[in-house]
Amino acid sequence: QMLEARIPVLTESQRRSTGRDDRPLQPNSIIFAFKLQSTVATSGNMSIRGPYGFQFVESCLFGVVVSQEMTFGRGNRFPMGYAIWPNDVNVTGCFGVGSQAELSIRVAPGSGLIG
């Protein structure tokens, strides 16, 4: 379970590098940041909801990025306070409907998302 979720404020460099465009009816890239209540060590699904007006495409896996090298745009590392997504925790599916998406998460034995 998530304790908190938010959309981080981006620098101008991060905004350009990620394709963030907040104009109405324009394609947009959004970063979702969240804090978990406890460590997740098993595979399962994660539900996320975008802000008002945001629409996920039905097959949304191609747009999911979790690597430090790309999440905040090429050449921008994670800001202080953000944990790096573990290499052995993989997003294997994403199904979007409107502003909601269901992500399938595969956690390798001995790994997990730290809460």
C-alpha positions in Angstrom: 0.0 0.0 0.0 1.2 3.5 -0.8 1.7 6.0 2.0 1.9 8.9 -0.4 2.0 9.5 -4.2 2.8 12.7 -6.1 3.9 14.2 -9.4 7.4 15.8 -8.8 8.0 19.4 -9.7 10.6 19.3 -12.5 13.4 21.7 -13.4 13.3 23.1 -17.0 16.1 20.7 -18.0 14.0 17.7 -16.7 10.9 19.0 -18.3 12.5 19.2 -21.7 14.3 15.9 -21.4 11.2 13.9 -20.3 8.8 15.4 -22.9 6.6 17.0 -20.2 4.0 19.2 -21.8 1.1 20.5 -19.6 -0.8 22.2 -22.3 -4.4 20.9 -22.8 -4.9 18.0 -25.2 -1.1 17.6 -25.8 0.7 14.2 -25.4 2.5 14.3 -22.0 5.0 12.4 -20.0 4.4 12.3 -16.2 6.6 11.1 -13.5 4.8 9.3 -10.6 6.6 9.2 -7.3 5.4 7.2 -4.4 6.3 6.0 -0.9 5.3 2.5 0.2 3.9 1.6 3.6 6.1 -1.5 3.8 8.6 -3.4 1.7 7.0 -5.3 -1.3 8.9 -8.6 -1.8 6.3 -10.5 -4.0 5.1 -10.0 -7.5 1.7 -8.5 -8.1 -0.2 -5.5 -9.5 0.1 -1.8 -8.8 -2.7 0.7 -9.6 -1.9 4.3 -10.4 -4.2 7.2 -11.3 -3.1 10.2 -13.3 -4.3 13.7 -12.7 -7.5 15.2 -14.0 -7.4 15.1 -17.8 -4.5 12.7 -18.2 -5.3 9.6 -20.3 -3.2 6.4 -20.4 -3.1 4.5 -23.7 -4.6 1.0 -23.3 -1.3 -0.8 -23.9 1.0 1.5 -21.8 4.1 -0.6 -21.1 6.2 1.2 -23.7 5.8 4.4 -21.7 6.9 3.0 -18.3 10.4 4.1 -17.4 12.0 3.2 -14.0 15.8 3.5 -14.7 17.7 6.3 -13.1 19.3 7.1 -16.5 15.9 7.9 -18.1 13.2 8.7 -15.5 14.1 12.4 -15.1 15.4 12.6 -18.7 18.7 11.6 -20.2 21.6 13.1 -18.2 19.4 13.9 -15.2 19.9 11.7 -12.1 17.3 11.1 -9.4 17.0 14.2 -7.1 17.8 13.8 -3.4 15.2 11.8 -1.5 14.3 9.4 -4.4 15.3 5.7 -4.3 16.6 3.9 -7.3 14.2 1.3 -8.7 16.0 -2.1 -8.2 17.2 -3.9 -11.3 15.6 -7.1 -10.3 12.1 -5.6 -9.9 10.5 -5.4 -13.4 7.4 -3.8 -14.8 6.1 -6.5 -17.1 2.7 -5.1 -18.1 0.7 -2.0 -18.2 -3.0 -1.7 -19.0 -4.5 1.8 -19.1 -8.2 2.9 -19.1 -8.7 6.7 -18.9 -6.7 8.2 -16.1 -6.1 4.8 -14.5 -3.4 2.2 -15.2 -2.7 -1.3 -13.8 1.0 -2.2 -13.8 2.2 -5.8 -13.4 5.3 -6.0 -11.2 7.7 -9.0 -11.1 9.9 -9.2 -8.1 12.9 -11.5 -8.3 13.5 -13.8 -5.2 15.4 -11.9 -2.5 14.6 -8.5 -3.9 11.8 -6.0 -3.4 10.6 -2.4 -3.3 11.7 -0.9 0.0 8.9 0.8 2.0 
